[in-house]
Amino acid sequence: MAAVTTATAAIALIALLVPTVSSLEFVESSSGLGTPELEGGNTEFEFADIDADGNVDLLSIGDHGSPYIPPSQHGVMVWFGDGAGSWSVYQNGYFGYGGIAIGDVNGDGLWDIGYAMHHAYSSDDFGDQLIEVALGDGTGMNWTPWDDGLATSGETWGMFGTDFADVDNDGDLDIGSNSFGSGAGVHVYLNAGDGTWSQSFGFVGGNSALDFVFGDINNDGNADIAVSHAYGTIYFGDGTGGFTLADDGLPPSSMNGTALGDVDNDGGKDVSFITAYPEQGVQVWVWDEDLEQWINFSGSLPTTGGYQATQLCDMDADGYVDLIAFGHGTCTLWLGDGAGHWTQDAQFTTPPNGSCKAFRTGGDVDHNGLPDIALVAEQGSWPNYQNHLHCFRETTAPESLTVVPVFPRGHERFVQGSAQFIDWLSAVPTSETSSAALEYSTTGSSGRWHTIADDVPNSGRYQWTVPAVASSDCYVRYTVRNSRGVRTAVTPAAFAILSDATGVSAESTPGEKMSLRCFPNPASSGAVVEYTVKWQGRVRLGVYDVSGRKVACLVDSHAPHRGVRTALWDGRGDDGRDLPSGVYFVRLEVGEERAVHKIVLLR
């Protein structure tokens, strides 16, 4: 949260680049989404330009009726968008009823899919496991299984919510999933890069409300987990594939409708969720990196309301993440201001009942520069209820070509060589085609600029391998162009690229606001650590191994530390045991500033 003031000033500049939206309005845009008919039960959808034509599509593996129980839905279903809000479906496979994720898992520049399910009914490799990954060919129609080793760690009943992230920061996407109902637990599998996968974290047992999403919550450069599960909601990642429960301070009841987004613009993701039945209100909590604790950011959000799912997304493209919730026929949007204040802006209803079975925001289906909404509502009453897929698009008409950065937005930390997603919004006047180019700078917002990608579809997302340059002054420049002109925008605040030792940053250099020395180097069986801090603040001094795991805490204090101080490290970990010989990193942190020194421990 320490970065809010700086981010607020920078975000204000973005507002000058886009049309002012006084109030958002949504209209149903579901032509073609009625085919195939859905049945009942939960499902999951994702927005993605799966065929790289510049238009956002919708993907799913369906609800309880997939495959063929009894409607005609089956396998991977892609509703191809036409850029104006109409859809046409293509299906492939004999399986379904679960969650889905989109990303490039093998680095060939084409979008692939990961999915987890309850109905693994296929007689061949495409659809015979409860968790799978399949490679795409750029058409959105053909898939090649790439899934050896998945769903081999106690997943015997069914899996559901699914997401991709590079949890071990090695440059390829890994997969995580949450159980379908009770029993199969939560599991994360690492991508070996050759079509094989191995579990790095997981457990079985406990009831589940299906949601699973990755995001860096504590802003240390490592992917974390938010999951709706009885055993816990938030798990902090260590950058190697391991995770530790981090729920302390959050409400004790199981959280449903979980979503992640950076609501306070400090670089770390924050969490929204639905409170327990019967209240079913909405709450937002932020993680304070300085205090290392959860802060209730809910403000005046309703404590009741019958909501069932949330999403965190900058719906009006003003630089502040907004909250949108759906349940029992009502969809409500509250605009955020980055400081924990929420203002209701829009609300619409689906037909009576309309119980939530899937909910997703973020894709701009009509190129007006503002995100749209996809949801599945179970309409009608027993025994005649049925799921219906809806898309609601925001109605603002684009007047000119624009581009707005979405992610990174400033203050994030990325590890060198890790796979990350770059997101943006772009308004494009009707019937005009456009393309996008992406560049990065590690020396400030004025460049020097280096090409990430050129002439890619202007559909709002690109997968990036973070370069091997440590810097705290990094920016992305977004350029969109069409026949009428060119528009450019730059990330509104700096983000950092950390060194290749996970979580260890070379963000500050000795002689600026702090200095750090370690001697002797190489160390024998320990080291003397000398550090200088030139202003007051919380001082944290720790020792990390090459994986980024903290092995010893030398200083953690809010007391004044101005001037030169000395700390002794005896080569032991926090548990008192001698650490083995090897390379270690001493890291000094004061606020957002860091200094790092490598040492070698000899036994």
VOGU-130706 format. One line per 2 residues: number of its first residue (from 1); their letters; for each residue x, y, z of C-alpha. Coordinates in steps of 0.25 Angstrom, whole numbers, plus 5000, padded with zeros to 4 digits. Layout:
VOGU-130706
NUM	A	X,Y,Z  ... $
This chain:
VOGU-130706
1	MA	5000,5000,5000  5012,5009,5001 $
3	AV	5012,5012,4986  4997,5018,4986 $
5	TT	5001,5033,4986  5011,5031,4975 $
7	AT	5002,5022,4967  4990,5032,4968 $
9	AA	4998,5043,4962  5003,5035,4951 $
11	IA	4989,5028,4948  4983,5042,4947 $
13	LI	4991,5044,4934  4984,5032,4928 $
15	AL	4970,5038,4929  4975,5049,4919 $
17	LV	4977,5039,4909  4963,5032,4909 $
19	PT	4949,5038,4907  4943,5041,4920 $
21	VS	4932,5031,4924  4921,5037,4933 $
23	SL	4913,5025,4935  4915,5011,4930 $
25	EF	4903,5004,4922  4902,4990,4918 $
27	VE	4894,4983,4907  4892,4968,4905 $
29	SS	4901,4964,4893  4898,4949,4893 $
31	SG	4895,4945,4878  4900,4931,4876 $
33	LG	4903,4928,4890  4890,4919,4891 $
35	TP	4897,4909,4883  4899,4898,4888 $
37	EL	4889,4898,4899  4895,4897,4913 $
39	EG	4889,4888,4924  4892,4891,4939 $
41	GN	4903,4892,4949  4915,4901,4950 $
43	TE	4925,4904,4939  4936,4913,4936 $
45	FE	4939,4923,4924  4951,4931,4919 $
47	FA	4952,4942,4909  4964,4941,4899 $
49	DI	4967,4943,4885  4969,4929,4882 $
51	DA	4970,4930,4867  4978,4943,4867 $
53	DG	4969,4950,4858  4968,4962,4867 $
55	NV	4954,4959,4873  4952,4953,4887 $
57	DL	4946,4939,4888  4940,4931,4899 $
59	LS	4945,4918,4903  4939,4907,4912 $
61	IG	4938,4892,4914  4923,4893,4919 $
63	DH	4914,4890,4930  4908,4877,4935 $
65	GS	4902,4874,4921  4916,4872,4915 $
67	PY	4918,4863,4908  4904,4860,4902 $
69	IP	4897,4859,4915  4887,4861,4908 $
71	PS	4889,4874,4900  4900,4875,4889 $
73	QH	4911,4882,4897  4924,4874,4897 $
75	GV	4939,4876,4899  4946,4889,4897 $
77	MV	4936,4900,4893  4940,4912,4886 $
79	WF	4930,4923,4883  4938,4932,4872 $
81	GD	4935,4947,4874  4933,4955,4862 $
83	GA	4937,4968,4868  4923,4974,4869 $
85	GS	4917,4965,4879  4912,4953,4872 $
87	WS	4917,4939,4873  4919,4925,4866 $
89	VY	4923,4912,4873  4932,4901,4870 $
91	QN	4934,4889,4878  4944,4878,4879 $
93	GY	4946,4866,4889  4937,4856,4897 $
95	FG	4938,4861,4911  4935,4873,4920 $
97	YG	4928,4880,4932  4940,4888,4938 $
99	GI	4949,4900,4938  4958,4905,4927 $
101	AI	4971,4914,4926  4978,4920,4914 $
103	GD	4993,4922,4911  5005,4918,4903 $
105	VN	5011,4907,4910  5021,4902,4900 $
107	GD	5026,4916,4895  5022,4915,4881 $
109	GL	5014,4928,4881  5001,4921,4880 $
111	WD	4990,4920,4891  4988,4907,4898 $
113	IG	4978,4902,4908  4978,4896,4922 $
115	YA	4965,4890,4927  4961,4882,4939 $
117	MH	4948,4874,4939  4938,4864,4945 $
119	HA	4934,4857,4933  4947,4851,4927 $
121	YS	4940,4841,4918  4949,4841,4906 $
123	SD	4954,4828,4901  4967,4834,4896 $
125	DF	4978,4844,4901  4969,4856,4898 $
127	GD	4960,4856,4910  4963,4844,4919 $
129	QL	4969,4851,4931  4963,4860,4941 $
131	IE	4974,4871,4939  4979,4873,4924 $
133	VA	4987,4883,4916  4986,4883,4901 $
135	LG	4994,4891,4890  4987,4900,4880 $
137	DG	4990,4902,4866  4985,4916,4865 $
139	TG	4971,4913,4859  4964,4910,4872 $
141	MN	4959,4897,4866  4970,4887,4868 $
143	WT	4977,4882,4880  4988,4873,4883 $
145	PW	4989,4866,4897  5002,4871,4905 $
147	DD	4998,4865,4919  5007,4854,4924 $
149	GL	5007,4854,4939  4995,4862,4941 $
151	AT	4984,4858,4951  4993,4847,4957 $
153	SG	4993,4852,4972  4980,4848,4978 $
155	ET	4970,4854,4968  4960,4843,4968 $
157	WG	4947,4850,4968  4948,4862,4959 $
159	MF	4955,4876,4958  4950,4889,4954 $
161	GT	4955,4904,4955  4968,4905,4947 $
163	DF	4978,4915,4944  4992,4917,4938 $
165	AD	5004,4924,4944  5019,4923,4944 $
167	VD	5020,4918,4959  5035,4914,4958 $
169	ND	5040,4926,4949  5046,4918,4939 $
171	GD	5040,4924,4927  5028,4914,4924 $
173	LD	5014,4914,4930  5010,4904,4941 $
175	IG	4996,4900,4944  4988,4899,4957 $
177	SN	4974,4894,4960  4963,4893,4971 $
179	SF	4954,4881,4974  4940,4879,4969 $
181	GS	4933,4879,4982  4939,4871,4993 $
183	GA	4951,4862,4994  4961,4864,4982 $
185	GV	4967,4876,4988  4976,4887,4982 $
187	HV	4988,4884,4973  4999,4891,4965 $
189	YL	5008,4884,4955  5021,4889,4949 $
191	NA	5023,4890,4934  5036,4882,4929 $
193	GD	5035,4888,4915  5034,4875,4908 $
195	GT	5019,4871,4911  5022,4865,4924 $
197	WS	5017,4871,4938  5020,4868,4952 $
199	QS	5013,4873,4965  5020,4883,4973 $
201	FG	5009,4886,4983  4996,4880,4987 $
203	FV	4987,4873,4996  4974,4865,4996 $
205	GG	4961,4866,5005  4953,4878,5009 $
207	NS	4941,4884,5002  4942,4894,4991 $
209	AL	4934,4905,4984  4942,4903,4971 $
211	DF	4949,4916,4969  4964,4916,4967 $
213	VF	4973,4928,4962  4988,4931,4962 $
215	GD	4994,4945,4965  5005,4952,4972 $
217	IN	4998,4956,4985  5010,4960,4994 $
219	ND	5018,4966,4982  5031,4958,4984 $
221	GN	5031,4954,4969  5025,4940,4972 $
223	AD	5011,4935,4968  5002,4933,4979 $
225	IA	4988,4926,4980  4974,4930,4983 $
227	VS	4965,4918,4984  4951,4916,4990 $
229	HA	4954,4904,4999  4950,4900,5013 $
231	YG	4965,4898,5017  4969,4912,5013 $
233	TI	4968,4923,5003  4981,4930,5001 $
235	YF	4995,4923,4999  5008,4930,4997 $
237	GD	5017,4925,4987  5032,4923,4989 $
239	GT	5036,4924,4974  5040,4909,4973 $
241	GG	5026,4903,4973  5023,4903,4988 $
243	FT	5012,4910,4995  5009,4914,5010 $
245	LA	4995,4917,5015  4994,4933,5018 $
247	DD	4980,4934,5023  4983,4940,5036 $
249	GL	4975,4953,5038  4965,4950,5028 $
251	PP	4950,4946,5032  4950,4932,5037 $
253	SS	4939,4926,5029  4941,4920,5015 $
255	MN	4941,4930,5004  4933,4928,4991 $
257	GT	4934,4935,4978  4948,4939,4980 $
259	AL	4956,4948,4970  4969,4956,4970 $
261	GD	4972,4970,4965  4981,4981,4970 $
263	VD	4971,4991,4976  4981,5000,4983 $
265	ND	4991,5001,4972  5003,4996,4980 $
267	GG	5007,4985,4971  5002,4974,4978 $
269	KD	4988,4967,4976  4977,4968,4986 $
271	VS	4965,4959,4988  4950,4960,4987 $
273	FI	4940,4950,4991  4926,4947,4995 $
275	TA	4923,4945,5010  4916,4933,5015 $
277	YP	4901,4929,5013  4891,4935,5016 $
279	EQ	4897,4949,5016  4905,4947,5003 $
281	GV	4910,4961,5003  4923,4966,4997 $
283	QV	4937,4969,5003  4950,4974,4998 $
285	WV	4963,4972,5006  4977,4977,5002 $
287	WD	4991,4972,5006  5000,4982,5012 $
289	ED	5014,4979,5009  5020,4988,5019 $
291	LE	5012,4983,5031  5011,4969,5025 $
293	QW	4996,4968,5029  4982,4968,5023 $
295	IN	4974,4981,5023  4959,4982,5021 $
297	FS	4957,4991,5008  4942,4988,5007 $
299	GS	4937,5002,5011  4922,5003,5009 $
301	LP	4921,4991,5001  4908,4983,5004 $
303	TT	4909,4973,5015  4897,4965,5009 $
305	GG	4891,4964,4995  4890,4949,4991 $
307	YQ	4903,4951,4982  4910,4938,4978 $
309	AT	4923,4943,4970  4932,4954,4969 $
311	QL	4942,4960,4959  4952,4971,4960 $
313	CD	4954,4979,4948  4957,4993,4943 $
315	MD	4943,4994,4936  4944,5009,4933 $
317	AD	4958,5009,4929  4962,5021,4939 $
319	GY	4974,5014,4945  4966,5009,4957 $
321	VD	4961,4994,4959  4946,4993,4961 $
323	LI	4938,4982,4967  4926,4975,4960 $
325	AF	4918,4964,4966  4907,4955,4961 $
327	GH	4897,4946,4968  4882,4942,4967 $
329	GT	4879,4950,4955  4886,4963,4959 $
331	CT	4899,4968,4954  4905,4981,4961 $
333	LW	4917,4989,4958  4924,4998,4968 $
335	LG	4935,5008,4964  4948,5008,4972 $
337	DG	4957,5020,4975  4969,5012,4980 $
339	AG	4967,5017,4994  4956,5007,4998 $
341	HW	4944,5015,4994  4933,5009,4985 $
343	TQ	4922,5016,4977  4911,5008,4971 $
345	DA	4911,5011,4956  4903,5001,4949 $
347	QF	4893,4990,4951  4885,4980,4942 $
349	TT	4877,4967,4944  4876,4954,4937 $
351	PP	4863,4947,4936  4857,4942,4949 $
353	NG	4865,4934,4958  4878,4935,4950 $
355	SC	4886,4927,4960  4901,4929,4956 $
357	KA	4909,4917,4950  4920,4925,4943 $
359	FR	4925,4939,4944  4936,4946,4936 $
361	TG	4940,4961,4932  4952,4967,4925 $
363	GD	4950,4964,4910  4947,4975,4901 $
365	VD	4938,4968,4891  4934,4980,4883 $
367	HN	4947,4989,4883  4941,5001,4890 $
369	GL	4953,5001,4900  4944,4996,4912 $
371	PD	4943,4982,4918  4931,4974,4916 $
373	IA	4924,4963,4924  4921,4948,4922 $
375	LV	4913,4940,4931  4905,4927,4932 $
377	AE	4891,4929,4939  4883,4917,4943 $
379	QG	4869,4922,4940  4856,4916,4944 $
381	SW	4852,4907,4955  4853,4892,4958 $
383	PN	4851,4883,4951  4851,4893,4939 $
385	YQ	4863,4901,4941  4874,4902,4931 $
387	NH	4887,4909,4929  4888,4921,4919 $
389	LH	4901,4928,4915  4900,4943,4913 $
391	CF	4910,4954,4909  4907,4968,4913 $
393	RE	4916,4978,4906  4918,4993,4910 $
395	TT	4911,5002,4901  4921,5014,4900 $
397	AP	4923,5017,4885  4938,5019,4882 $
399	ES	4941,5032,4875  4956,5030,4872 $
401	LT	4967,5020,4874  4972,5019,4888 $
403	VV	4981,5010,4897  4982,5009,4912 $
405	PV	4991,5000,4920  4985,4990,4929 $
407	FP	4996,4981,4933  5007,4984,4937 $
409	RG	5002,4997,4943  5013,5000,4952 $
411	HE	5020,4995,4965  5020,4981,4961 $
413	RF	5032,4972,4963  5035,4961,4952 $
415	VQ	5047,4951,4953  5056,4951,4941 $
417	GS	5053,4940,4931  5039,4938,4937 $
419	AQ	5026,4937,4928  5017,4949,4930 $
421	FI	5004,4954,4923  5004,4968,4917 $
423	DW	4989,4974,4917  4984,4986,4911 $
425	LS	4970,4992,4906  4969,4999,4892 $
427	AV	4957,5006,4886  4956,5005,4871 $
429	PT	4945,5011,4863  4935,5002,4857 $
431	SE	4940,4994,4845  4954,4998,4846 $
433	TS	4965,4988,4847  4977,4990,4856 $
435	SA	4990,4984,4861  4999,4986,4874 $
437	AL	5014,4987,4877  5020,4985,4891 $
439	EY	5033,4990,4896  5040,4991,4909 $
441	ST	5050,5000,4916  5059,4997,4928 $
443	TG	5064,5012,4929  5052,5020,4931 $
445	SS	5039,5024,4924  5047,5031,4913 $
447	GR	5054,5019,4908  5063,5013,4903 $
449	WH	5052,5004,4897  5054,4989,4893 $
451	TI	5044,4982,4885  5035,4971,4892 $
453	AD	5026,4969,4880  5022,4976,4867 $
455	DV	5010,4975,4858  5002,4966,4868 $
457	PN	4987,4966,4869  4981,4977,4876 $
459	SG	4973,4968,4885  4978,4972,4899 $
461	RY	4988,4961,4903  5002,4957,4900 $
463	QW	5010,4947,4908  5024,4952,4911 $
465	TV	5037,4946,4916  5043,4956,4925 $
467	PA	5058,4960,4921  5070,4957,4929 $
469	VA	5073,4971,4933  5071,4975,4948 $
471	SS	5065,4989,4949  5055,4996,4958 $
473	DC	5052,5006,4947  5044,4998,4936 $
475	YV	5033,5002,4927  5025,4996,4916 $
477	RY	5021,5004,4904  5008,5001,4896 $
479	TV	5006,5005,4882  4993,5003,4874 $
481	RN	4992,5007,4860  4981,5006,4849 $
483	SR	4979,5013,4835  4976,5026,4842 $
485	GV	4987,5028,4852  4996,5023,4863 $
487	RT	4994,5024,4878  5004,5021,4889 $
489	AV	5003,5020,4904  5014,5016,4915 $
491	TP	5012,5008,4928  5008,5020,4938 $
493	AA	5018,5016,4948  5031,5008,4949 $
495	FA	5031,4993,4952  5044,4985,4956 $
497	IL	5051,4973,4949  5058,4965,4960 $
499	SD	5070,4957,4959  5070,4942,4954 $
501	AT	5071,4938,4969  5056,4937,4972 $
503	GV	5051,4948,4980  5065,4954,4982 $
505	SA	5065,4968,4976  5077,4977,4971 $
507	ES	5067,4989,4971  5076,4999,4979 $
509	TP	5091,5001,4979  5100,5004,4990 $
511	GE	5102,5019,4992  5088,5023,4989 $
513	KM	5078,5022,5001  5085,5010,5007 $
515	SL	5098,5002,5006  5101,4988,5009 $
517	RC	5114,4980,5011  5117,4966,5015 $
519	FP	5131,4961,5019  5139,4952,5018 $
521	NP	5134,4948,5004  5135,4936,5002 $
523	AS	5130,4934,5016  5136,4923,5025 $
525	SG	5124,4918,5033  5117,4931,5035 $
527	AV	5118,4946,5031  5119,4960,5037 $
529	VE	5108,4969,5030  5110,4984,5031 $
531	YT	5098,4993,5026  5095,5007,5026 $
533	VK	5081,5013,5025  5080,5028,5023 $
535	WQ	5065,5030,5027  5056,5024,5037 $
537	GR	5046,5013,5034  5044,4998,5036 $
539	VR	5057,4991,5033  5057,4976,5029 $
541	LG	5071,4969,5027  5070,4954,5023 $
543	VY	5078,4943,5017  5072,4935,5005 $
545	DV	5076,4923,4997  5078,4923,4982 $
547	SG	5063,4918,4981  5059,4931,4988 $
549	RK	5054,4924,5001  5057,4932,5013 $
551	VA	5066,4924,5022  5070,4934,5033 $
553	CL	5065,4947,5039  5076,4956,5044 $
555	VD	5067,4969,5046  5053,4972,5046 $
557	SH	5050,4985,5053  5042,4998,5052 $
559	AP	5053,5005,5061  5061,5017,5056 $
561	HR	5073,5011,5048  5080,5023,5043 $
563	GV	5095,5021,5042  5104,5009,5041 $
565	RT	5099,4996,5048  5106,4982,5048 $
567	AL	5099,4969,5049  5106,4955,5050 $
569	WD	5101,4943,5043  5107,4930,5048 $
571	GR	5103,4922,5036  5091,4916,5043 $
573	GD	5076,4916,5039  5064,4921,5047 $
575	DG	5063,4907,5052  5077,4907,5058 $
577	RD	5082,4897,5049  5095,4899,5041 $
579	LP	5092,4902,5026  5100,4895,5016 $
581	SG	5111,4901,5008  5107,4909,4996 $
583	VY	5103,4922,4990  5093,4931,4998 $
585	FV	5088,4945,4997  5087,4956,5008 $
587	RL	5076,4965,5005  5073,4979,5012 $
589	EV	5060,4985,5011  5055,4998,5016 $
591	GE	5041,5002,5010  5041,4999,4995 $
593	ER	5056,5000,4994  5065,4988,4994 $
595	AV	5080,4985,4994  5086,4971,4991 $
597	HK	5099,4965,4994  5103,4951,4990 $
599	IV	5112,4942,4999  5118,4928,4998 $
601	LL	5117,4920,5011  5128,4910,5013 $
603	R	5128,4898,5023 $
